[in-house]
Amino acid sequence: MEEEIKLSREDAIFFMDMVASSKSPNYVPKLPKVKPYNKILKDRNSNDFNRFIRLYKAMRYVLAERELIILDEVVN
């Protein structure tokens, strides 16, 4: 059985910002570019990386299939 993960509002906003979601309150429309999570994926020992992966596992259902494929490779 999966462990229940408690998410705060700040966690949800952090995740939406990292995947450049238009639902984020911090969203600013821009031309397509590299997703913000690419910066934190380079340092696998950082707190932001660990936080992002924890949130990804809890909120992956909101992502497009392309994002899931990319991030599943990182997580596994």
Summary of the structure (lengths in Angstrom):
residues: 76
radius of gyration: 12.3
end to end distance: 19.1
largest distance: 41.2
contacts: 153
relative contact order: 0.16
helix: 55%
strand: 0%
